[in-house]
Amino acid sequence: MKSKLLLTLVCLMGIVSGCLGSAPTPALVGGATVTPTPIPLRESVEPISSANIAHIENLGQLQNPDPITTVFAYALSPDSTRLAGLNNTLLLGWDLVTGQLLYTTDRAGATRVFYSPEKTELYTTDEVALVNVYSENGLFQNSFVGHNAYNPNIVAYQPEDGWLAFGGTDGTVKVWDTAARQSLVTIAAHEFYVNSLAFSPAGTLLASGGDERVVNVWDWQTRTRLLQITLDAIPTRLLFSPDGAQLAVGTQNDIRLYNTADGTLQHTLATGNRGVTEVMLYDPNGRYLVNGGGIANMQIWDPATGMLVGQIPGFGNARLSADFSPDGSTMITSMVGGGVALWDLTQITDETVRRADLPVGVTTTLMVDWTDDGRLMVMLDAVGTISVWGISPRGAVPTETPAP
């Protein structure tokens, strides 16, 4: 592998910060005291693109209950118009167009939250695999237990079909149809604990990792094992490429890339110790694989060749988050103790990647997300505030009027 080259940074110009509004007036929502945000949310008028990204700005913040606490888990609705989140005590839902807090209800110990494919329901899971089902407006419907020997937080969700998979301490994997509240299959997947799960993008394959240092790839609907990969390390993260042709297996010290057709090891990416503890994701086109965690810099790889393209300097050894624009042209990153930055992936080389630091005004951003419709960047802060960035009318790209 060629030597690791630290990327030279060329700053993008023209980043505009949002304007502050007037003082808020408290109100009541769902029995909780709510303080409207000091920055009322404005609507993003068009998707963020290379043509208008220099005019991105803070559109405002989502309305929060009082007191505000950290939102530690969230889900975006399939149409990118709502956000559901979990804080210390509540399940909350917001309108991403208006910023309004739509509902609050007791969190009931939930640690994960998911939207149904049609946005009509929400599903939360807790540390004993109890799945609570809520209406889109936060009203409790019913519940079911997903796994009687659940290994906490070993869960995978397939959002297009609403399939929910749980890994067990007994080595089994259970897959549910959430809409029907029906258990579809139970797979005797591993000898020991199941410690990682991932659906393929099409949902036809399910990868499972076990403490016996084995990764299996299943046609889960028929409970047929298609591949068995034996490792010399425990798999801690699993991720399919966007086209489903490659499986990334994260371990303590590296990422191993396998061909899902025949299980061939294609490349081993030497990330360093704890290199995937925070981030491991493909861009939407599968051109790049990005990782980060307990290493000094985030890393960008070409998964087709296994070559290290470059590093995101200074984004490491901290709580990290990253996401891509829907077209894969831009990456957004955040780091607690650092900031939020944009990276232009259309011109990445061994020496240069264009960078813009967003003036978010805080160093406590926990998570960032780029909505599937491309219109919004959502930033969740450790103090509990949720900021939304996008394109206001003044930043929209003018459209040419056809000549008469």
C-alpha positions in Angstrom: 0.0 0.0 0.0 1.2 3.5 -0.8 2.3 5.8 1.9 -0.4 7.7 3.8 -0.7 11.2 2.6 -2.2 13.9 4.7 -4.7 15.9 2.7 -3.8 19.5 1.9 -6.9 21.7 2.6 -8.3 24.3 0.3 -11.1 26.2 2.1 -14.4 26.8 0.3 -15.6 30.4 0.5 -18.9 32.0 1.1 -20.3 30.0 4.0 -23.1 32.1 5.5 -24.3 31.9 9.1 -28.0 32.2 10.1 -29.5 35.2 11.9 -30.8 35.1 15.5 -34.4 35.8 16.3 -36.3 37.3 19.2 -36.7 35.9 22.7 -39.0 32.8 23.0 -42.4 32.4 24.7 -42.9 29.2 26.7 -45.8 26.9 25.7 -47.2 23.4 26.6 -46.9 20.4 24.4 -48.0 16.9 25.5 -47.9 18.0 29.1 -44.3 19.2 29.0 -43.2 22.9 29.1 -41.7 23.9 25.8 -39.5 26.9 25.0 -39.7 27.8 21.3 -36.3 28.1 19.7 -34.6 31.5 19.6 -34.0 30.8 15.9 -37.4 30.0 14.2 -36.9 27.4 11.5 -37.1 28.6 7.9 -37.8 26.1 5.1 -35.1 25.0 2.8 -36.2 25.9 -0.7 -34.1 23.5 -2.7 -31.7 20.5 -2.4 -28.1 21.4 -1.4 -25.9 21.0 -4.4 -22.5 22.0 -5.7 -24.1 25.1 -7.3 -25.5 26.5 -4.1 -23.5 24.9 -1.2 -21.6 28.2 -0.8 -24.8 29.7 0.3 -25.8 27.1 2.9 -26.9 28.7 6.2 -28.4 27.9 9.6 -32.2 27.8 9.0 -33.0 27.5 12.7 -33.4 25.1 15.5 -36.1 22.6 16.4 -38.4 23.4 19.3 -37.4 21.6 22.5 -39.0 20.6 25.8 -37.9 22.3 29.0 -35.5 21.2 30.4 -33.5 20.4 27.3 -31.5 17.1 27.5 -29.3 15.3 25.0 -31.0 13.5 22.1 -28.8 10.3 21.9 -30.7 8.4 19.2 -32.9 9.5 16.3 -34.6 8.5 13.1 -35.6 10.5 10.0 -38.8 9.7 8.3 -38.6 8.2 4.8 -39.8 11.5 3.2 -37.4 13.6 5.3 -40.1 15.7 6.8 -40.0 14.4 10.4 -37.4 13.5 13.0 -38.1 11.2 16.0 -35.6 11.3 18.9 -34.8 9.8 22.3 -33.5 11.9 25.1 -33.0 11.1 28.8 -36.7 10.6 29.5 -38.8 11.1 26.3 -39.6 10.0 22.9 -40.0 13.2 20.8 -41.2 14.0 17.3 -40.5 17.1 15.2 -41.7 18.6 12.0 -38.6 19.3 9.9 -40.4 21.9 7.8 -41.7 24.1 10.6 -39.4 23.0 13.5 -42.5 22.4 15.7 -42.3 19.8 18.5 -45.3 17.6 17.6 -45.4 15.2 20.5 -43.6 13.9 23.6 -44.2 10.6 25.4 -42.3 8.6 27.9 -39.1 6.9 26.5 -39.9 3.7 28.4 -36.2 2.7 28.4 -35.9 2.8 24.7 -32.4 3.0 23.2 -33.1 2.9 19.4 -35.9 4.3 17.2 -37.0 3.5 13.7 -39.7 4.8 11.2 -41.9 2.4 9.3 -41.6 2.5 5.5 -44.8 4.5 5.1 -44.0 6.9 8.0 -47.3 5.8 9.7 -45.6 4.1 12.7 -42.5 4.3 14.9 -40.7 1.4 16.6 -38.5 1.7 19.6 -36.3 -1.0 21.1 -34.8 -1.3 24.5 -32.0 -3.4 26.2 -34.3 -6.4 26.6 -35.6 -6.3 22.9 -39.0 -5.0 23.9 -40.3 -3.3 20.8 -42.9 -0.6 21.4 -45.0 0.5 18.5 -46.3 4.1 18.2 -48.4 6.0 15.7 -46.8 8.7 13.6 -48.1 11.1 16.3 -46.5 9.4 19.2 -49.5 7.4 20.5 -48.6 4.0 21.9 -50.2 1.1 20.0 -48.8 -2.2 21.2 -45.6 -4.0 21.9 -43.8 -7.3 21.3 -40.5 -9.0 22.5 -38.1 -9.3 19.6 -35.7 -11.8 21.3 -35.7 -13.6 24.6 -31.9 -13.8 24.8 -31.1 -10.4 23.3 -27.5 -9.1 23.1 -28.2 -5.4 23.8 -27.9 -3.0 20.8 -27.2 -5.8 18.3 -30.0 -4.9 16.0 -30.4 -4.2 12.3 -33.3 -2.5 10.5 -34.2 -2.7 6.8 -36.2 0.6 6.3 -37.7 -0.2 2.9 -39.6 -3.3 4.2 -39.6 -2.7 7.9 -37.7 -5.9 8.8 -36.0 -5.8 12.2 -33.3 -8.3 13.2 -32.1 -9.0 16.7 -28.8 -10.8 17.7 -28.8 -13.1 20.7 -26.4 -14.1 23.5 -27.4 -17.7 22.5 -26.1 -17.3 19.0 -29.5 -17.0 17.3 -30.8 -14.3 15.1 -34.5 -13.4 14.9 -36.1 -11.3 12.1 -39.5 -9.6 12.5 -42.0 -8.0 10.2 -42.7 -4.9 12.3 -45.9 -3.9 10.5 -47.4 -7.4 10.9 -45.8 -7.8 14.4 -44.8 -11.2 13.1 -41.6 -13.3 13.7 -40.4 -14.4 10.3 -37.4 -16.6 11.0 -35.1 -17.7 13.8 -31.6 -18.6 12.6 -29.1 -20.7 14.6 -26.3 -18.4 13.4 -23.3 -18.7 15.8 -21.8 -20.8 18.6 -21.5 -17.8 20.9 -22.8 -14.3 21.2 -24.0 -12.5 18.0 -22.1 -9.2 18.1 -22.9 -7.6 14.7 -25.7 -7.6 12.1 -26.3 -5.9 8.8 -28.9 -6.1 6.0 -27.9 -5.8 2.4 -29.4 -2.7 0.7 -32.0 -4.8 -1.1 -32.8 -6.6 2.1 -32.3 -10.1 0.7 -29.1 -10.8 2.6 -28.3 -10.6 6.3 -24.7 -10.7 7.6 -24.1 -11.8 11.1 -20.9 -11.7 13.2 -20.1 -13.9 16.2 -17.8 -14.0 19.1 -16.3 -17.2 17.7 -14.7 -14.9 15.0 -17.0 -16.0 12.2 -19.1 -13.9 9.8 -22.0 -15.5 8.0 -24.0 -14.2 5.1 -27.5 -15.5 4.9 -30.4 -15.7 2.6 -32.3 -15.1 5.7 -35.8 -15.8 4.4 -34.9 -19.4 3.7 -32.4 -19.6 6.5 -29.7 -20.6 4.0 -26.1 -19.8 4.8 -24.5 -18.5 1.6 -21.1 -17.6 2.9 -19.0 -18.4 6.0 -16.0 -16.2 6.7 -13.5 -17.3 9.4 -11.4 -14.5 10.9 -8.5 -14.2 13.3 -10.3 -11.3 15.1 -13.8 -10.6 16.4 -16.0 -8.7 13.9 -17.3 -5.5 15.5 -19.0 -3.8 12.5 -20.6 -5.1 9.3 -21.7 -3.0 6.3 -22.7 -3.9 2.8 -21.7 -1.6 -0.1 -24.5 0.3 -1.8 -24.7 -2.3 -4.6 -24.5 -5.2 -2.2 -21.5 -6.7 -4.0 -19.0 -6.1 -1.1 -19.2 -6.7 2.6 -17.0 -4.5 4.9 -16.0 -6.3 8.2 -14.6 -4.0 10.8 -12.3 -5.4 13.5 -10.2 -4.0 16.3 -7.3 -3.1 13.9 -8.6 -3.2 10.3 -11.4 -3.4 7.8 -11.7 -6.5 5.6 -13.5 -6.3 2.3 -15.2 -9.4 0.9 -16.9 -10.2 -2.4 -20.4 -11.2 -1.4 -20.7 -13.5 -4.5 -18.0 -16.0 -3.4 -16.6 -14.8 -0.1 -13.2 -13.8 -1.5 -11.1 -11.5 0.6 -10.5 -8.5 -1.7 -8.6 -6.1 0.5 -7.5 -5.5 4.1 -7.5 -1.9 5.2 -5.0 -1.2 8.0 -7.0 1.3 10.0 -5.0 1.0 13.2 -6.3 0.2 16.7 -9.9 1.2 17.2 -10.2 2.6 13.8 -13.9 1.9 13.3 -15.3 2.6 16.8 -17.2 5.7 15.7 -17.5 5.7 11.9 -17.6 3.1 9.1 -19.6 4.0 6.0 -19.7 3.9 2.2 -20.6 6.9 0.2 -23.9 6.4 -1.7 -22.1 5.5 -4.9 -19.7 3.1 -3.3 -16.6 5.0 -4.5 -15.2 5.7 -1.0 -15.3 4.0 2.4 -14.7 6.3 5.4 -13.8 5.2 8.9 -12.8 6.9 12.2 -12.7 6.5 16.0 -9.8 5.9 18.3 -7.2 7.0 15.7 -5.8 10.4 15.0 -7.5 11.1 11.7 -10.5 9.9 9.8 -9.5 7.8 6.8 -10.8 7.7 3.2 -10.3 4.5 1.2 -11.0 3.4 -2.3 -12.8 0.1 -1.7 -12.3 -1.1 -5.3 -8.5 -1.0 -4.9 -8.0 -1.0 -1.2 -5.8 2.1 -1.4 -5.8 4.8 1.2 -6.9 8.0 -0.6 -6.2 10.3 2.3 -7.0 11.3 5.8 -9.3 13.9 7.4 -6.8 15.6 9.8 -7.7 16.3 13.4 -10.9 14.3 13.3 -10.1 11.5 15.6 -9.8 10.2 19.2 -13.2 11.7 20.0 -16.9 11.3 19.4 -17.3 11.5 15.6 -20.1 11.5 13.1 -20.2 11.7 9.3 -22.7 11.5 6.4 -22.8 12.0 2.7 -24.9 14.1 0.4 -27.4 11.9 -1.6 -25.3 12.2 -4.7 -22.0 11.4 -2.9 -20.3 14.6 -3.9 -19.9 16.0 -0.4 -19.3 14.7 3.1 -20.2 16.3 6.4 -18.2 15.5 9.5 -18.5 16.5 13.2 -16.3 16.0 16.2 -17.0 16.7 19.9 -14.3 19.2 21.0 -13.9 20.2 17.3 -16.4 21.5 14.8 -18.4 20.6 11.7 -16.8 20.6 8.3 -17.8 19.9 4.7 -15.5 18.0 2.3 -15.7 18.1 -1.5 -15.3 14.5 -2.7 -15.5 15.4 -6.4 -12.0 16.7 -6.5 -10.3 14.4 -3.9 -6.7 13.4 -4.8 -3.7 12.1 -2.9 -2.9 15.6 -1.9 -6.0 17.8 -1.8 -9.6 17.7 -0.7 -11.6 20.9 -0.5 -12.8 21.8 3.0 -15.2 24.3 4.5 -15.7 24.7 8.2 -19.3 25.5 9.1 -19.7 28.3 11.6 -22.0 26.3 14.0 -20.8 28.3 17.0 -20.3 25.2 19.2 -17.8 22.4 19.7 -20.3 19.8 21.1 -22.0 18.5 18.0 -22.7 14.8 18.6 -24.3 13.7 15.3 -24.8 15.0 11.8 -27.2 13.8 9.1 -27.9 14.7 5.5 -31.6 14.1 4.6 -32.3 11.7 1.7 -34.0 14.5 -0.3 -30.8 16.5 -0.1 -32.5 19.6 1.4 -31.3 19.6 5.0 -28.3 19.0 7.1 -29.4 18.1 10.7 -26.9 18.6 13.6 -27.6 17.3 17.1 -25.8 18.9 19.9 -24.8 17.4 23.2 -26.7 20.0 25.1 -29.9 18.9 23.4 -30.4 21.5 20.7 -31.0 20.4 17.1 -30.0 22.8 14.3 -31.0 22.6 10.7 -29.0 23.9 7.8 -30.0 24.3 4.2 -30.7 26.8 1.4 -33.0 29.8 2.2 -34.7 31.8 -0.6 -31.8 34.3 -0.7 -29.3 31.5 -1.4 -31.3 29.6 -4.0 -29.8 29.3 -7.5 -31.7 31.6 -9.9 -33.5 29.7 -12.7 -33.5 31.1 -16.2 -36.8 32.4 -17.6 -37.4 31.0 -21.1 -37.4 33.6 -23.8 -40.9 34.5 -25.1 
